[in-house]
Amino acid sequence: MLGSWCKMAGLFAAISVAVWMMSDHTAPVVALMDQPKAEVSAPPVPAAQPVAVAIAAPEPPPDLPPPKAPVVISPEALKDMDDVQFMLRDFRTRLGGNPVGTNAEIMKKVMGGNPVQARLGPPDGQKLNEKGELIDRWGDPYFFHQLSMNEMEVRSAGPDRAMWTSDDIVVK
């Protein structure tokens, strides 16, 4: 019984301290009976004015190369990439997975060299080069990278015609 009383007293003390800490304990609270309450207005508080600070950008190091212009991918090139992805999707739907191999081997399978002899490509407006590779609008072969049985990354070298540069167009 004494233990539960101690717990209650400790709880009461903790609540009292919490209430005291949350209250404005800088001025005593005095309640006067039978006296009208006087209106007390707080002194006006001036509004905080924002402070503007000008910070100069640091100078770039002299050996830093100039910034590159942003790469803008044409909507036509993006549509070409979508059409290649649709071709691969149709292949997966008919045959249960991605074609594998090099660009030429993949296109041979897509062009009918598959077990069901389904001819699913090339996409409209796109063509093959003399090696049988599907080429992008700049005349360079696409790079196919099978990520899984159902996912293929396709990369175009882009307008600079150099693979693995910032203007490459990549879809998964």
PyMOL CGO cylinders between C-alpha atoms (Angstrom):
from pymol import cmd
from pymol.cgo import CYLINDER

trace = [
    CYLINDER, 0.00, 0.00, 0.00, 2.83, 2.34, 0.84, 0.3, 1, 1, 1, 1, 1, 1,
    CYLINDER, 2.83, 2.34, 0.84, 4.37, 1.58, -2.58, 0.3, 1, 1, 1, 1, 1, 1,
    CYLINDER, 4.37, 1.58, -2.58, 1.24, 2.62, -4.49, 0.3, 1, 1, 1, 1, 1, 1,
    CYLINDER, 1.24, 2.62, -4.49, 0.96, 5.81, -2.36, 0.3, 1, 1, 1, 1, 1, 1,
    CYLINDER, 0.96, 5.81, -2.36, 4.57, 6.68, -3.25, 0.3, 1, 1, 1, 1, 1, 1,
    CYLINDER, 4.57, 6.68, -3.25, 3.86, 6.11, -6.93, 0.3, 1, 1, 1, 1, 1, 1,
    CYLINDER, 3.86, 6.11, -6.93, 0.80, 8.38, -6.75, 0.3, 1, 1, 1, 1, 1, 1,
    CYLINDER, 0.80, 8.38, -6.75, 2.78, 11.09, -4.93, 0.3, 1, 1, 1, 1, 1, 1,
    CYLINDER, 2.78, 11.09, -4.93, 5.57, 10.85, -7.52, 0.3, 1, 1, 1, 1, 1, 1,
    CYLINDER, 5.57, 10.85, -7.52, 3.06, 11.09, -10.37, 0.3, 1, 1, 1, 1, 1, 1,
    CYLINDER, 3.06, 11.09, -10.37, 1.38, 14.12, -8.73, 0.3, 1, 1, 1, 1, 1, 1,
    CYLINDER, 1.38, 14.12, -8.73, 4.78, 15.79, -8.30, 0.3, 1, 1, 1, 1, 1, 1,
    CYLINDER, 4.78, 15.79, -8.30, 5.75, 15.14, -11.93, 0.3, 1, 1, 1, 1, 1, 1,
    CYLINDER, 5.75, 15.14, -11.93, 2.45, 16.57, -13.20, 0.3, 1, 1, 1, 1, 1, 1,
    CYLINDER, 2.45, 16.57, -13.20, 2.83, 19.61, -10.95, 0.3, 1, 1, 1, 1, 1, 1,
    CYLINDER, 2.83, 19.61, -10.95, 6.33, 20.31, -12.22, 0.3, 1, 1, 1, 1, 1, 1,
    CYLINDER, 6.33, 20.31, -12.22, 5.19, 19.90, -15.84, 0.3, 1, 1, 1, 1, 1, 1,
    CYLINDER, 5.19, 19.90, -15.84, 2.27, 22.32, -15.34, 0.3, 1, 1, 1, 1, 1, 1,
    CYLINDER, 2.27, 22.32, -15.34, 4.55, 24.80, -13.56, 0.3, 1, 1, 1, 1, 1, 1,
    CYLINDER, 4.55, 24.80, -13.56, 7.14, 24.62, -16.39, 0.3, 1, 1, 1, 1, 1, 1,
    CYLINDER, 7.14, 24.62, -16.39, 4.50, 25.17, -19.09, 0.3, 1, 1, 1, 1, 1, 1,
    CYLINDER, 4.50, 25.17, -19.09, 2.93, 28.12, -17.29, 0.3, 1, 1, 1, 1, 1, 1,
    CYLINDER, 2.93, 28.12, -17.29, 4.20, 31.68, -17.21, 0.3, 1, 1, 1, 1, 1, 1,
    CYLINDER, 4.20, 31.68, -17.21, 5.83, 31.42, -13.83, 0.3, 1, 1, 1, 1, 1, 1,
    CYLINDER, 5.83, 31.42, -13.83, 7.58, 34.79, -14.02, 0.3, 1, 1, 1, 1, 1, 1,
    CYLINDER, 7.58, 34.79, -14.02, 4.71, 36.65, -12.34, 0.3, 1, 1, 1, 1, 1, 1,
    CYLINDER, 4.71, 36.65, -12.34, 2.63, 35.45, -9.40, 0.3, 1, 1, 1, 1, 1, 1,
    CYLINDER, 2.63, 35.45, -9.40, -1.03, 34.74, -9.97, 0.3, 1, 1, 1, 1, 1, 1,
    CYLINDER, -1.03, 34.74, -9.97, -3.29, 36.73, -7.66, 0.3, 1, 1, 1, 1, 1, 1,
    CYLINDER, -3.29, 36.73, -7.66, -7.05, 36.48, -7.76, 0.3, 1, 1, 1, 1, 1, 1,
    CYLINDER, -7.05, 36.48, -7.76, -8.94, 39.29, -6.15, 0.3, 1, 1, 1, 1, 1, 1,
    CYLINDER, -8.94, 39.29, -6.15, -12.58, 38.83, -5.33, 0.3, 1, 1, 1, 1, 1, 1,
    CYLINDER, -12.58, 38.83, -5.33, -15.23, 41.47, -5.77, 0.3, 1, 1, 1, 1, 1, 1,
    CYLINDER, -15.23, 41.47, -5.77, -13.08, 43.76, -7.91, 0.3, 1, 1, 1, 1, 1, 1,
    CYLINDER, -13.08, 43.76, -7.91, -13.84, 44.54, -11.54, 0.3, 1, 1, 1, 1, 1, 1,
    CYLINDER, -13.84, 44.54, -11.54, -11.33, 43.23, -14.01, 0.3, 1, 1, 1, 1, 1, 1,
    CYLINDER, -11.33, 43.23, -14.01, -9.28, 45.91, -15.62, 0.3, 1, 1, 1, 1, 1, 1,
    CYLINDER, -9.28, 45.91, -15.62, -8.52, 45.77, -19.32, 0.3, 1, 1, 1, 1, 1, 1,
    CYLINDER, -8.52, 45.77, -19.32, -4.82, 45.27, -19.77, 0.3, 1, 1, 1, 1, 1, 1,
    CYLINDER, -4.82, 45.27, -19.77, -3.36, 45.73, -23.20, 0.3, 1, 1, 1, 1, 1, 1,
    CYLINDER, -3.36, 45.73, -23.20, 0.04, 44.51, -24.14, 0.3, 1, 1, 1, 1, 1, 1,
    CYLINDER, 0.04, 44.51, -24.14, 2.50, 47.02, -25.50, 0.3, 1, 1, 1, 1, 1, 1,
    CYLINDER, 2.50, 47.02, -25.50, 2.77, 46.86, -29.31, 0.3, 1, 1, 1, 1, 1, 1,
    CYLINDER, 2.77, 46.86, -29.31, 5.49, 44.59, -30.58, 0.3, 1, 1, 1, 1, 1, 1,
    CYLINDER, 5.49, 44.59, -30.58, 7.39, 45.95, -33.54, 0.3, 1, 1, 1, 1, 1, 1,
    CYLINDER, 7.39, 45.95, -33.54, 7.29, 43.67, -36.59, 0.3, 1, 1, 1, 1, 1, 1,
    CYLINDER, 7.29, 43.67, -36.59, 10.55, 42.00, -37.39, 0.3, 1, 1, 1, 1, 1, 1,
    CYLINDER, 10.55, 42.00, -37.39, 12.08, 43.41, -40.53, 0.3, 1, 1, 1, 1, 1, 1,
    CYLINDER, 12.08, 43.41, -40.53, 13.71, 40.96, -42.94, 0.3, 1, 1, 1, 1, 1, 1,
    CYLINDER, 13.71, 40.96, -42.94, 17.40, 41.43, -43.32, 0.3, 1, 1, 1, 1, 1, 1,
    CYLINDER, 17.40, 41.43, -43.32, 18.84, 41.19, -46.82, 0.3, 1, 1, 1, 1, 1, 1,
    CYLINDER, 18.84, 41.19, -46.82, 22.35, 39.92, -47.06, 0.3, 1, 1, 1, 1, 1, 1,
    CYLINDER, 22.35, 39.92, -47.06, 24.17, 39.88, -50.37, 0.3, 1, 1, 1, 1, 1, 1,
    CYLINDER, 24.17, 39.88, -50.37, 26.59, 37.00, -50.72, 0.3, 1, 1, 1, 1, 1, 1,
    CYLINDER, 26.59, 37.00, -50.72, 28.79, 36.97, -53.78, 0.3, 1, 1, 1, 1, 1, 1,
    CYLINDER, 28.79, 36.97, -53.78, 29.19, 33.67, -55.57, 0.3, 1, 1, 1, 1, 1, 1,
    CYLINDER, 29.19, 33.67, -55.57, 32.72, 32.33, -55.36, 0.3, 1, 1, 1, 1, 1, 1,
    CYLINDER, 32.72, 32.33, -55.36, 34.83, 32.64, -58.45, 0.3, 1, 1, 1, 1, 1, 1,
    CYLINDER, 34.83, 32.64, -58.45, 35.25, 29.32, -60.31, 0.3, 1, 1, 1, 1, 1, 1,
    CYLINDER, 35.25, 29.32, -60.31, 38.76, 27.91, -60.41, 0.3, 1, 1, 1, 1, 1, 1,
    CYLINDER, 38.76, 27.91, -60.41, 40.64, 28.97, -63.56, 0.3, 1, 1, 1, 1, 1, 1,
    CYLINDER, 40.64, 28.97, -63.56, 41.28, 25.35, -64.65, 0.3, 1, 1, 1, 1, 1, 1,
    CYLINDER, 41.28, 25.35, -64.65, 37.58, 24.42, -64.57, 0.3, 1, 1, 1, 1, 1, 1,
    CYLINDER, 37.58, 24.42, -64.57, 36.19, 23.61, -68.04, 0.3, 1, 1, 1, 1, 1, 1,
    CYLINDER, 36.19, 23.61, -68.04, 33.33, 25.80, -69.27, 0.3, 1, 1, 1, 1, 1, 1,
    CYLINDER, 33.33, 25.80, -69.27, 29.81, 24.55, -68.49, 0.3, 1, 1, 1, 1, 1, 1,
    CYLINDER, 29.81, 24.55, -68.49, 28.21, 22.33, -71.11, 0.3, 1, 1, 1, 1, 1, 1,
    CYLINDER, 28.21, 22.33, -71.11, 25.00, 23.31, -72.82, 0.3, 1, 1, 1, 1, 1, 1,
    CYLINDER, 25.00, 23.31, -72.82, 22.00, 21.24, -71.67, 0.3, 1, 1, 1, 1, 1, 1,
    CYLINDER, 22.00, 21.24, -71.67, 21.17, 18.26, -73.84, 0.3, 1, 1, 1, 1, 1, 1,
    CYLINDER, 21.17, 18.26, -73.84, 17.79, 18.51, -75.52, 0.3, 1, 1, 1, 1, 1, 1,
    CYLINDER, 17.79, 18.51, -75.52, 16.37, 15.26, -76.84, 0.3, 1, 1, 1, 1, 1, 1,
    CYLINDER, 16.37, 15.26, -76.84, 14.05, 15.61, -79.79, 0.3, 1, 1, 1, 1, 1, 1,
    CYLINDER, 14.05, 15.61, -79.79, 10.52, 14.22, -79.45, 0.3, 1, 1, 1, 1, 1, 1,
    CYLINDER, 10.52, 14.22, -79.45, 11.08, 12.23, -82.65, 0.3, 1, 1, 1, 1, 1, 1,
    CYLINDER, 11.08, 12.23, -82.65, 14.10, 10.45, -81.16, 0.3, 1, 1, 1, 1, 1, 1,
    CYLINDER, 14.10, 10.45, -81.16, 12.10, 9.62, -78.02, 0.3, 1, 1, 1, 1, 1, 1,
    CYLINDER, 12.10, 9.62, -78.02, 9.30, 8.21, -80.18, 0.3, 1, 1, 1, 1, 1, 1,
    CYLINDER, 9.30, 8.21, -80.18, 11.85, 6.04, -82.03, 0.3, 1, 1, 1, 1, 1, 1,
    CYLINDER, 11.85, 6.04, -82.03, 13.04, 4.66, -78.70, 0.3, 1, 1, 1, 1, 1, 1,
    CYLINDER, 13.04, 4.66, -78.70, 9.46, 3.99, -77.59, 0.3, 1, 1, 1, 1, 1, 1,
    CYLINDER, 9.46, 3.99, -77.59, 8.83, 2.12, -80.86, 0.3, 1, 1, 1, 1, 1, 1,
    CYLINDER, 8.83, 2.12, -80.86, 11.87, -0.08, -80.22, 0.3, 1, 1, 1, 1, 1, 1,
    CYLINDER, 11.87, -0.08, -80.22, 10.58, -0.81, -76.70, 0.3, 1, 1, 1, 1, 1, 1,
    CYLINDER, 10.58, -0.81, -76.70, 7.15, -1.72, -78.14, 0.3, 1, 1, 1, 1, 1, 1,
    CYLINDER, 7.15, -1.72, -78.14, 8.84, -4.09, -80.59, 0.3, 1, 1, 1, 1, 1, 1,
    CYLINDER, 8.84, -4.09, -80.59, 10.66, -5.79, -77.71, 0.3, 1, 1, 1, 1, 1, 1,
    CYLINDER, 10.66, -5.79, -77.71, 7.47, -5.89, -75.64, 0.3, 1, 1, 1, 1, 1, 1,
    CYLINDER, 7.47, -5.89, -75.64, 5.66, -7.62, -78.52, 0.3, 1, 1, 1, 1, 1, 1,
    CYLINDER, 5.66, -7.62, -78.52, 8.51, -10.15, -78.75, 0.3, 1, 1, 1, 1, 1, 1,
    CYLINDER, 8.51, -10.15, -78.75, 8.30, -10.86, -75.00, 0.3, 1, 1, 1, 1, 1, 1,
    CYLINDER, 8.30, -10.86, -75.00, 4.53, -11.26, -75.23, 0.3, 1, 1, 1, 1, 1, 1,
    CYLINDER, 4.53, -11.26, -75.23, 4.75, -13.77, -78.12, 0.3, 1, 1, 1, 1, 1, 1,
    CYLINDER, 4.75, -13.77, -78.12, 7.82, -15.70, -77.01, 0.3, 1, 1, 1, 1, 1, 1,
    CYLINDER, 7.82, -15.70, -77.01, 7.93, -15.31, -73.20, 0.3, 1, 1, 1, 1, 1, 1,
    CYLINDER, 7.93, -15.31, -73.20, 11.14, -13.30, -72.85, 0.3, 1, 1, 1, 1, 1, 1,
    CYLINDER, 11.14, -13.30, -72.85, 13.57, -10.88, -74.44, 0.3, 1, 1, 1, 1, 1, 1,
    CYLINDER, 13.57, -10.88, -74.44, 15.61, -11.82, -77.48, 0.3, 1, 1, 1, 1, 1, 1,
    CYLINDER, 15.61, -11.82, -77.48, 19.28, -12.18, -76.57, 0.3, 1, 1, 1, 1, 1, 1,
    CYLINDER, 19.28, -12.18, -76.57, 22.52, -11.47, -78.35, 0.3, 1, 1, 1, 1, 1, 1,
    CYLINDER, 22.52, -11.47, -78.35, 24.05, -8.60, -80.27, 0.3, 1, 1, 1, 1, 1, 1,
    CYLINDER, 24.05, -8.60, -80.27, 21.96, -6.03, -82.12, 0.3, 1, 1, 1, 1, 1, 1,
    CYLINDER, 21.96, -6.03, -82.12, 22.15, -8.09, -85.34, 0.3, 1, 1, 1, 1, 1, 1,
    CYLINDER, 22.15, -8.09, -85.34, 21.28, -11.36, -83.52, 0.3, 1, 1, 1, 1, 1, 1,
    CYLINDER, 21.28, -11.36, -83.52, 18.35, -9.70, -81.76, 0.3, 1, 1, 1, 1, 1, 1,
    CYLINDER, 18.35, -9.70, -81.76, 17.03, -8.23, -85.00, 0.3, 1, 1, 1, 1, 1, 1,
    CYLINDER, 17.03, -8.23, -85.00, 17.35, -11.59, -86.76, 0.3, 1, 1, 1, 1, 1, 1,
    CYLINDER, 17.35, -11.59, -86.76, 15.14, -13.12, -84.04, 0.3, 1, 1, 1, 1, 1, 1,
    CYLINDER, 15.14, -13.12, -84.04, 12.69, -10.20, -84.17, 0.3, 1, 1, 1, 1, 1, 1,
    CYLINDER, 12.69, -10.20, -84.17, 12.50, -10.44, -87.99, 0.3, 1, 1, 1, 1, 1, 1,
    CYLINDER, 12.50, -10.44, -87.99, 11.23, -14.03, -87.88, 0.3, 1, 1, 1, 1, 1, 1,
    CYLINDER, 11.23, -14.03, -87.88, 14.22, -16.12, -86.81, 0.3, 1, 1, 1, 1, 1, 1,
    CYLINDER, 14.22, -16.12, -86.81, 12.38, -17.34, -83.72, 0.3, 1, 1, 1, 1, 1, 1,
    CYLINDER, 12.38, -17.34, -83.72, 10.58, -20.60, -82.86, 0.3, 1, 1, 1, 1, 1, 1,
    CYLINDER, 10.58, -20.60, -82.86, 7.15, -19.29, -83.93, 0.3, 1, 1, 1, 1, 1, 1,
    CYLINDER, 7.15, -19.29, -83.93, 8.55, -17.35, -86.92, 0.3, 1, 1, 1, 1, 1, 1,
    CYLINDER, 8.55, -17.35, -86.92, 6.85, -14.15, -85.71, 0.3, 1, 1, 1, 1, 1, 1,
    CYLINDER, 6.85, -14.15, -85.71, 7.99, -11.10, -87.69, 0.3, 1, 1, 1, 1, 1, 1,
    CYLINDER, 7.99, -11.10, -87.69, 7.80, -8.18, -85.20, 0.3, 1, 1, 1, 1, 1, 1,
    CYLINDER, 7.80, -8.18, -85.20, 10.14, -5.54, -86.57, 0.3, 1, 1, 1, 1, 1, 1,
    CYLINDER, 10.14, -5.54, -86.57, 11.76, -3.28, -87.43, 0.3, 1, 1, 1, 1, 1, 1,
    CYLINDER, 11.76, -3.28, -87.43, 9.60, -0.45, -86.08, 0.3, 1, 1, 1, 1, 1, 1,
    CYLINDER, 9.60, -0.45, -86.08, 7.91, 1.81, -88.63, 0.3, 1, 1, 1, 1, 1, 1,
    CYLINDER, 7.91, 1.81, -88.63, 10.28, 4.38, -90.08, 0.3, 1, 1, 1, 1, 1, 1,
    CYLINDER, 10.28, 4.38, -90.08, 13.40, 2.62, -88.79, 0.3, 1, 1, 1, 1, 1, 1,
    CYLINDER, 13.40, 2.62, -88.79, 15.75, 0.42, -90.76, 0.3, 1, 1, 1, 1, 1, 1,
    CYLINDER, 15.75, 0.42, -90.76, 18.62, -2.01, -90.57, 0.3, 1, 1, 1, 1, 1, 1,
    CYLINDER, 18.62, -2.01, -90.57, 22.17, -1.34, -91.74, 0.3, 1, 1, 1, 1, 1, 1,
    CYLINDER, 22.17, -1.34, -91.74, 24.18, -3.68, -93.99, 0.3, 1, 1, 1, 1, 1, 1,
    CYLINDER, 24.18, -3.68, -93.99, 25.15, -5.80, -90.94, 0.3, 1, 1, 1, 1, 1, 1,
    CYLINDER, 25.15, -5.80, -90.94, 21.49, -6.39, -90.05, 0.3, 1, 1, 1, 1, 1, 1,
    CYLINDER, 21.49, -6.39, -90.05, 21.61, -4.04, -87.04, 0.3, 1, 1, 1, 1, 1, 1,
    CYLINDER, 21.61, -4.04, -87.04, 18.73, -1.74, -86.14, 0.3, 1, 1, 1, 1, 1, 1,
    CYLINDER, 18.73, -1.74, -86.14, 20.01, 1.83, -86.44, 0.3, 1, 1, 1, 1, 1, 1,
    CYLINDER, 20.01, 1.83, -86.44, 18.90, 5.10, -84.85, 0.3, 1, 1, 1, 1, 1, 1,
    CYLINDER, 18.90, 5.10, -84.85, 17.96, 8.26, -86.73, 0.3, 1, 1, 1, 1, 1, 1,
    CYLINDER, 17.96, 8.26, -86.73, 21.64, 9.27, -86.95, 0.3, 1, 1, 1, 1, 1, 1,
    CYLINDER, 21.64, 9.27, -86.95, 22.63, 5.98, -88.62, 0.3, 1, 1, 1, 1, 1, 1,
    CYLINDER, 22.63, 5.98, -88.62, 24.30, 4.33, -85.63, 0.3, 1, 1, 1, 1, 1, 1,
    CYLINDER, 24.30, 4.33, -85.63, 23.34, 0.91, -84.26, 0.3, 1, 1, 1, 1, 1, 1,
    CYLINDER, 23.34, 0.91, -84.26, 21.36, 0.76, -81.04, 0.3, 1, 1, 1, 1, 1, 1,
    CYLINDER, 21.36, 0.76, -81.04, 22.99, -0.92, -78.05, 0.3, 1, 1, 1, 1, 1, 1,
    CYLINDER, 22.99, -0.92, -78.05, 20.79, -3.58, -76.41, 0.3, 1, 1, 1, 1, 1, 1,
    CYLINDER, 20.79, -3.58, -76.41, 21.50, -4.66, -72.83, 0.3, 1, 1, 1, 1, 1, 1,
    CYLINDER, 21.50, -4.66, -72.83, 19.30, -7.35, -71.34, 0.3, 1, 1, 1, 1, 1, 1,
    CYLINDER, 19.30, -7.35, -71.34, 18.69, -6.52, -67.68, 0.3, 1, 1, 1, 1, 1, 1,
    CYLINDER, 18.69, -6.52, -67.68, 16.41, -9.48, -67.03, 0.3, 1, 1, 1, 1, 1, 1,
    CYLINDER, 16.41, -9.48, -67.03, 14.16, -11.87, -68.90, 0.3, 1, 1, 1, 1, 1, 1,
    CYLINDER, 14.16, -11.87, -68.90, 11.51, -9.13, -69.09, 0.3, 1, 1, 1, 1, 1, 1,
    CYLINDER, 11.51, -9.13, -69.09, 13.54, -5.90, -69.12, 0.3, 1, 1, 1, 1, 1, 1,
    CYLINDER, 13.54, -5.90, -69.12, 15.85, -4.57, -71.82, 0.3, 1, 1, 1, 1, 1, 1,
    CYLINDER, 15.85, -4.57, -71.82, 17.86, -1.35, -71.80, 0.3, 1, 1, 1, 1, 1, 1,
    CYLINDER, 17.86, -1.35, -71.80, 18.16, 0.26, -75.22, 0.3, 1, 1, 1, 1, 1, 1,
    CYLINDER, 18.16, 0.26, -75.22, 20.73, 3.00, -75.88, 0.3, 1, 1, 1, 1, 1, 1,
    CYLINDER, 20.73, 3.00, -75.88, 21.13, 5.34, -78.82, 0.3, 1, 1, 1, 1, 1, 1,
    CYLINDER, 21.13, 5.34, -78.82, 24.40, 7.24, -79.22, 0.3, 1, 1, 1, 1, 1, 1,
    CYLINDER, 24.40, 7.24, -79.22, 22.41, 10.41, -79.85, 0.3, 1, 1, 1, 1, 1, 1,
    CYLINDER, 22.41, 10.41, -79.85, 23.25, 13.36, -82.07, 0.3, 1, 1, 1, 1, 1, 1,
    CYLINDER, 23.25, 13.36, -82.07, 26.99, 13.35, -81.31, 0.3, 1, 1, 1, 1, 1, 1,
    CYLINDER, 26.99, 13.35, -81.31, 27.09, 9.74, -82.60, 0.3, 1, 1, 1, 1, 1, 1,
    CYLINDER, 27.09, 9.74, -82.60, 29.45, 8.73, -79.77, 0.3, 1, 1, 1, 1, 1, 1,
    CYLINDER, 29.45, 8.73, -79.77, 28.25, 6.05, -77.36, 0.3, 1, 1, 1, 1, 1, 1,
    CYLINDER, 28.25, 6.05, -77.36, 28.42, 6.62, -73.57, 0.3, 1, 1, 1, 1, 1, 1,
    CYLINDER, 28.42, 6.62, -73.57, 28.31, 10.43, -73.68, 0.3, 1, 1, 1, 1, 1, 1,
    CYLINDER, 28.31, 10.43, -73.68, 25.88, 12.89, -72.10, 0.3, 1, 1, 1, 1, 1, 1,
    CYLINDER, 25.88, 12.89, -72.10, 23.57, 13.09, -75.12, 0.3, 1, 1, 1, 1, 1, 1,
    CYLINDER, 23.57, 13.09, -75.12, 22.89, 9.32, -75.26, 0.3, 1, 1, 1, 1, 1, 1,
    CYLINDER, 22.89, 9.32, -75.26, 19.20, 8.40, -75.22, 0.3, 1, 1, 1, 1, 1, 1,
    CYLINDER, 19.20, 8.40, -75.22, 18.49, 5.49, -72.90, 0.3, 1, 1, 1, 1, 1, 1,
    CYLINDER, 18.49, 5.49, -72.90, 15.22, 3.68, -72.19, 0.3, 1, 1, 1, 1, 1, 1,
    CYLINDER, 15.22, 3.68, -72.19, 14.50, 0.65, -70.05, 0.3, 1, 1, 1, 1, 1, 1,
]
cmd.load_cgo(trace, "trace")
